[in-house]
């Protein structure tokens, strides 16, 4: 089977979604003909880690002022005219059996879908079908109660600015209609993504299929011989992710400050953002720009991990990586995390934004090594349902059903 994977970014640009698409491409490449189509220089083509990658340049690349990160030109919520033309040409050249798009880049391939006569699968990694800010958060402090025109428009204007926010909201309404008419199958990475995007009401077949981690991650975690330099095995608490308010970093630091001295060091690995605290309590350290092998090393020797998100994180891979390392997780019951970690089973679950409750959980696991080992063992067993060997056949089954149906 020939599969075209569409993603707005692809490694070396890296994040949770990009890592997922990269892993998906490599696993599919073992049994199928795979081409990745992503944003980049017009007409670009190269081999990246054995996978063919072709690049298209969106019209929005000439408007860097629209984005908070000018080097990351996000796919728009409606068809990008330049990208639509380029994708029509590439689909004609590649002749794939199925197109599997990820998030908003799908909008630019849908105008060509019928003429190309190729089924389109859309994976939703966030809330971008229903929410133009993609985050399903109200005023950046609470989970949204659901879409409503006035509320959504106001939220978009705050998030993007008045002009861009109005345009983004309006464009996403048009994109919703396009996706409803022309997407053949939707994959939601968690039950929360399906629920908040209101897929039950969309009229498009969908299935909840989570993100996955490679099978060999289990052996890699077990084979790491030493912790990162300057740290003691099982002698530190680990946070991995963007150092942002929505990831709960400020709540984490407030909770950590409440722990009695002496306390385990807190290692925070991730990218600084505009909401990253400037001052850290004694014992907390920020590490930036770590490659994935070093992150694996950190998970393998942490006492336990913490993921105190205050937003409904759709399906955070870092939680799966902590579980693969056999580490207990202190987290919140939001988004896809609710599918992964159960209270007193794989970790401790606290209310989002509750610094006192988070401090109590951190202190409990810091003091009780036997209990955290028990939780970590359960997490390592549960993560098998999120391994590539378990998840990939479900995705391939979606492809097969659509291709044979045609």
C-alpha positions in Angstrom: 0.0 0.0 0.0 1.2 3.5 -0.8 0.6 6.0 2.0 1.1 9.8 1.9 1.5 11.3 5.4 0.8 15.1 5.6 2.2 17.1 8.5 2.7 20.8 9.0 6.1 20.0 10.6 8.5 17.1 10.5 11.9 16.5 12.2 14.3 18.1 12.6 11.5 20.4 13.8 10.4 18.4 16.8 7.5 18.3 19.2 5.0 15.6 20.3 3.0 15.7 17.1 6.2 15.7 14.9 7.7 12.8 16.8 4.5 10.8 16.4 4.4 11.4 12.6 8.1 10.5 12.4 7.6 7.3 14.3 4.5 6.5 12.2 6.4 7.0 9.0 9.3 4.7 10.1 7.1 1.9 11.2 4.9 2.0 8.1 8.0 2.2 6.0 8.8 -1.4 7.0 5.8 -2.8 5.2 4.5 0.0 2.9 5.6 2.6 0.4 5.6 5.9 2.4 6.1 9.5 1.5 5.9 12.4 3.9 4.7 15.8 2.7 5.3 18.7 4.9 5.9 22.4 4.9 9.3 23.7 3.7 11.0 25.0 0.5 8.8 24.7 -2.6 9.7 21.6 -4.6 12.1 20.2 -2.0 12.7 16.4 -1.8 15.1 14.5 0.4 15.7 11.2 2.2 15.4 11.6 6.0 16.4 8.5 8.0 15.4 6.4 5.0 11.9 8.0 4.5 11.2 10.2 1.4 10.2 13.7 2.4 8.7 16.2 0.0 8.1 19.8 1.0 5.6 22.5 -0.1 5.7 26.2 0.7 2.4 27.7 2.0 1.3 31.2 1.0 1.4 32.1 4.7 5.2 31.6 4.7 5.4 35.2 3.4 3.4 36.5 6.4 5.6 35.6 9.4 4.0 38.4 11.5 1.0 36.1 11.8 2.9 33.7 14.1 4.4 34.0 17.6 7.3 31.9 16.3 8.2 33.2 12.8 10.2 30.1 12.0 7.2 27.9 12.6 4.6 28.7 9.9 1.5 26.9 11.0 -1.0 25.5 8.5 -4.1 27.7 8.4 -7.6 26.5 9.4 -8.8 26.7 5.8 -7.2 25.8 2.5 -4.0 27.7 1.7 -4.1 28.4 -2.0 -0.5 27.8 -2.8 -0.4 24.7 -0.8 -3.6 23.3 -2.3 -2.0 23.7 -5.8 1.2 22.0 -4.7 -0.6 19.2 -2.9 -2.8 18.5 -6.0 0.4 18.1 -8.1 2.1 15.9 -5.6 -0.9 13.6 -5.1 -1.1 13.3 -8.8 2.6 12.4 -9.0 2.7 10.0 -6.1 -0.7 8.3 -6.7 -1.1 7.2 -3.0 -3.7 4.6 -2.0 -4.5 6.7 1.1 -3.7 10.2 2.4 -3.2 10.5 6.2 -3.2 14.1 7.3 -2.5 15.5 10.8 -4.4 18.5 12.0 -5.0 21.7 9.9 -2.8 20.8 7.0 -5.7 18.5 5.9 -7.6 21.6 4.8 -5.3 22.2 1.9 -5.6 18.7 0.4 -9.4 18.4 0.7 -10.3 20.6 -2.4 -8.4 18.0 -4.5 -9.8 14.9 -2.7 -12.6 14.0 -5.1 -10.7 14.7 -8.3 -7.8 12.6 -7.0 -10.2 9.8 -5.9 -8.1 9.0 -2.8 -9.5 8.4 0.7 -8.4 10.9 3.4 -7.7 10.1 7.0 -7.4 12.9 9.5 -5.7 12.5 12.9 -6.7 15.1 15.4 -3.9 15.7 17.9 -5.7 18.6 19.6 -9.0 20.4 19.6 -8.5 22.3 16.4 -11.7 21.1 14.7 -13.9 22.7 17.3 -11.6 25.3 18.8 -9.6 27.8 16.6 -7.0 28.2 19.4 -6.6 24.4 19.4 -6.4 24.3 23.2 -10.0 24.2 24.4 -9.1 26.7 27.2 -11.0 29.7 28.3 -8.9 32.8 29.1 -5.9 30.5 29.5 -7.0 29.5 33.0 -9.8 26.9 32.7 -11.1 24.2 30.4 -13.7 25.6 28.1 -17.4 24.6 28.6 -17.9 24.3 24.8 -18.0 26.3 21.6 -20.3 29.3 21.3 -19.9 32.0 18.6 -19.5 35.0 20.8 -17.3 33.3 23.3 -15.1 31.6 20.7 -14.6 34.9 18.8 -13.7 36.7 21.9 -11.2 34.0 22.9 -9.6 34.0 19.4 -9.1 37.8 19.5 -7.4 37.5 22.9 -5.2 34.6 21.7 -4.2 35.9 18.2 -5.1 39.6 18.3 -8.2 41.2 17.0 -7.6 41.0 13.2 -5.9 37.6 13.0 -8.2 36.2 15.7 -11.3 37.2 13.8 -9.9 35.8 10.5 -8.8 32.5 12.2 -12.2 31.9 13.8 -14.0 32.6 10.6 -11.7 30.4 8.5 -12.0 27.5 10.9 -15.8 27.6 10.5 -15.3 27.2 6.8 -12.7 24.5 7.5 -15.2 22.6 9.7 -17.7 22.4 6.8 -15.0 21.3 4.4 -13.7 18.5 6.8 -17.3 17.3 7.4 -17.9 16.9 3.7 -14.6 15.5 2.5 -12.7 13.6 5.3 -13.4 9.9 5.1 -12.2 8.8 8.6 -11.1 10.6 11.7 -8.6 9.3 14.3 -8.8 11.0 17.7 -5.7 10.5 19.9 -7.8 10.4 23.1 -11.4 10.3 24.3 -11.1 13.9 25.3 -10.1 14.9 21.8 -13.1 13.1 20.4 -15.4 14.5 23.0 -14.3 18.2 22.9 -14.2 18.1 19.1 -17.8 16.8 19.2 -17.1 14.0 16.8 -20.3 12.2 17.8 -22.2 15.0 16.1 -20.0 15.4 13.0 -21.3 12.6 10.8 -17.8 11.4 9.9 -16.7 7.9 11.1 -14.1 8.2 13.8 -12.0 6.0 16.1 -10.0 6.7 19.2 -6.4 5.5 18.6 -3.8 6.9 20.9 -0.3 8.0 20.3 2.3 5.3 20.7 5.9 4.8 21.8 8.4 2.4 20.1 8.5 -1.1 21.5 12.2 -0.9 22.0 11.8 2.0 24.3 11.2 -0.5 27.1 14.6 -2.1 26.6 16.3 1.3 26.1 15.0 2.5 29.4 16.1 -0.6 31.2 19.5 -0.4 29.6 20.4 3.1 30.6 23.4 2.7 33.0 23.7 6.1 34.6 21.6 9.2 35.3 22.4 12.6 33.7 25.6 14.2 34.8 25.4 15.7 38.3 22.3 13.7 39.4 21.9 10.6 41.5 19.8 7.7 40.4 16.3 7.9 41.9 17.4 11.1 43.6 15.4 13.7 41.6 11.9 14.6 40.4 11.5 15.0 36.7 9.3 17.3 34.5 9.6 17.1 30.7 7.7 19.5 28.4 7.3 23.1 27.5 8.0 25.3 30.5 4.7 27.0 30.2 1.7 28.0 32.4 -0.6 25.6 30.6 1.8 22.7 31.4 1.4 23.7 35.1 5.0 24.8 35.6 4.1 27.7 37.9 1.8 25.4 40.0 4.6 22.9 40.1 7.1 25.4 41.4 4.7 26.7 44.0 4.1 23.1 45.1 7.8 22.3 45.2 8.5 25.4 47.3 6.2 24.0 49.9 8.1 20.7 50.3 10.1 20.5 53.5 13.8 20.7 53.4 15.8 18.7 52.5 13.9 17.7 49.4 14.7 15.9 46.2 16.0 18.1 43.3 13.5 19.1 40.7 14.8 18.7 37.1 12.7 20.5 34.4 13.6 19.7 30.8 12.0 21.7 28.1 11.7 24.8 26.0 11.4 28.2 27.6 8.2 30.1 26.8 6.9 33.6 27.6 5.3 32.2 30.7 8.4 30.4 32.1 9.1 31.7 35.6 12.2 33.8 35.9 13.1 32.7 39.4 13.3 29.1 40.7 13.1 27.8 44.2 16.2 26.2 45.7 16.7 22.7 44.3 14.9 23.4 41.0 16.9 23.4 37.7 15.9 24.1 34.1 17.7 22.1 31.3 17.1 23.2 27.7 17.8 21.7 24.3 18.2 18.1 25.4 18.1 15.5 22.6 15.7 12.5 23.0 18.4 10.0 24.2 19.3 12.3 27.0 15.6 12.7 28.0 15.3 8.9 28.0 18.3 8.8 30.3 16.6 11.3 32.6 13.4 9.2 32.8 15.2 6.0 33.4 16.8 7.3 36.6 14.3 9.7 38.0 12.6 9.0 41.3 9.3 9.7 39.7 7.8 12.1 37.0 5.4 15.0 37.3 3.0 16.3 34.6 0.7 18.9 36.3 -1.0 20.2 33.2 -3.9 22.7 33.7 -5.0 22.3 30.1 -6.6 19.1 28.6 -3.3 17.8 27.1 -4.6 15.6 24.3 -2.2 12.6 24.5 1.2 13.5 26.0 3.9 11.2 25.0 6.1 12.2 28.0 3.6 10.4 30.3 4.0 7.3 28.2 7.7 7.6 28.3 7.7 7.9 32.1 5.5 4.8 32.3 7.8 2.9 30.0 10.7 3.8 32.3 8.7 2.3 35.2 8.3 5.6 36.9 5.2 6.7 38.9 3.6 9.9 37.5 2.0 12.7 39.5 -0.5 14.4 37.2 -3.9 15.8 36.6 -7.1 14.1 35.3 -7.3 16.2 32.1 -7.3 15.4 28.4 -5.7 12.1 27.3 -3.9 11.8 30.6 -7.2 10.5 32.1 -6.9 7.5 29.7 -3.4 6.7 30.8 -2.9 7.3 34.5 -5.4 6.1 37.2 -5.3 7.2 40.8 -3.3 4.9 43.1 -2.7 2.6 40.1 -0.1 4.1 37.9 0.4 7.4 39.7 -1.2 10.1 41.8 -3.9 12.3 40.3 -4.5 15.8 41.7 -6.8 18.6 40.8 -5.4 21.0 38.1 -4.0 24.2 39.6 -4.0 22.8 43.2 -0.5 23.6 44.5 -1.3 22.2 48.0 -2.6 18.9 46.6 0.4 18.6 44.3 2.8 19.3 47.1 1.2 16.5 49.2 1.5 14.1 46.3 5.2 15.0 45.6 6.0 14.7 49.3 4.3 11.3 49.5 6.2 9.8 46.7 9.5 11.4 47.7 9.3 9.7 51.1 7.8 6.3 50.1 10.1 4.5 47.6 8.2 1.2 47.9 4.9 2.8 46.9 6.3 4.7 44.0 8.0 1.5 42.8 4.6 -0.2 43.0 3.0 2.5 40.9 5.9 2.5 38.4 5.7 -1.3 37.9 1.9 -0.9 37.2 2.6 1.9 34.7 5.2 -0.2 32.8 2.6 -2.9 32.4 -0.1 -0.5 31.3 2.1 1.1 28.7 2.0 -2.0 26.6 -1.4 -0.9 25.2 0.4 2.2 23.9 3.3 0.4 22.1 3.7 0.6 18.4 3.1 -3.1 18.0 -0.3 -2.6 19.6 -1.4 0.7 18.0 0.0 0.5 14.5 -2.2 -2.5 13.4 -5.2 -0.4 14.3 -4.1 2.5 12.1 -3.3 0.1 9.2 -6.8 -1.4 9.6 -8.3 2.0 9.0 -6.3 2.3 5.8 -7.2 -1.2 4.6 -10.9 -0.6 5.3 -11.0 2.6 3.3 -8.9 1.3 0.4 -10.9 -1.9 0.1 -14.1 0.0 0.5 -13.2 1.9 -2.7 
